[in-house]
Amino acid sequence: MARQQTSGVASDQVTMSDQTADVVAAVQRDGYAIIEDAFPDDLADELRDDLDRLEHELGVVPSDNDFEGTKTLRIYNLLAHHELYRQIPVWSSVLPVVEGVLDPGCLISSLSSIVICPGETAQPIHSDDILIPLPKPHPPLVCNTMWAITDFTEQNGATRLVPGSHLKPNPTYGGDYPTVPAEMRKGSVLVWDGALWHSGGANHSDERRYGIAMNYCAGYVRQQENQQLGLAPDLVRTFPARLQELVGYGVYRGLIGHIDKQRPADLLAEERLPSTMVWDQVGRG
Ligand SMILES: O=C(O)CCC(=O)C(=O)O
């Protein structure tokens, strides 16, 4: 598959290929789906090499809590670290699925690497929207993806999933539930509704499991990583328009996120344009 980025500005309208519609339907039904051969092996290798570089340059070490893992290496806010990561949020075989599960006004919630090292134990079962205090089931608020930078096997810590659990209330954090491993070849992407019960797996192998967690939320939900402060405006100015929107420089449905009736992206470009806020389009008194 070519290295292709989606471009342009999101509209409210969702038009989907049959293939995308099938994946969206699987996420709605089962809570997850795997897109095989979503990105090429040479990109996976390039990303793995860069994560190794960052690990050494930033002196990354595991955390001391069970959730992040005491034998797991995580690097947050990847867009701040290298241009290589810019293609991930807008990847043409994945973003349309996320737009179908949420809507095209979705945002980047976080972009981080999760490298599960040999000897790691299974992460506590949780849902990614567990802290959002709304009764379940509710419409998808979070849609997360895991990029397999190396093969994911049950042995090396493939993500563990509880199929169909996105339609249930939250799990007891860390409870014991029957799970299936999201085994997938390098170059595949696992997509799930943020309400799905899941966790990182235990790594019983002698190799590292490299994953990139590309997480999105609805445009009306607060992003997990604060993108507006975490990414310097001068850096965001160099991003393509769609990536700027995903970072949070657009407005959701013509209103949410404006600054003095302007889109943040227009202010970033130092352009004051006529207001495009929905207020100015729904009739005048
Ligand atoms: O690494 C994984 O496979 C899943 C990690 C996860 O669910 C999390 O950290 O929230």
The ligand as a Gaussian input file, in Angstrom:
#p B3LYP/6-31G(d) Opt

LIG

0 1
 O       -0.365000      -2.284000      24.763000
 C       -1.497000      -2.747000      24.558000
 O       -1.694000      -3.705000      23.834000
 C       -2.697000      -2.065000      25.165000
 C       -2.322000      -0.976000      26.137000
 C       -3.500000      -0.299000      26.734000
 O       -4.622000      -0.727000      26.626000
 C       -3.308000       0.929000      27.502000
 O       -2.185000       1.259000      27.890000
 O       -4.332000       1.621000      27.763000

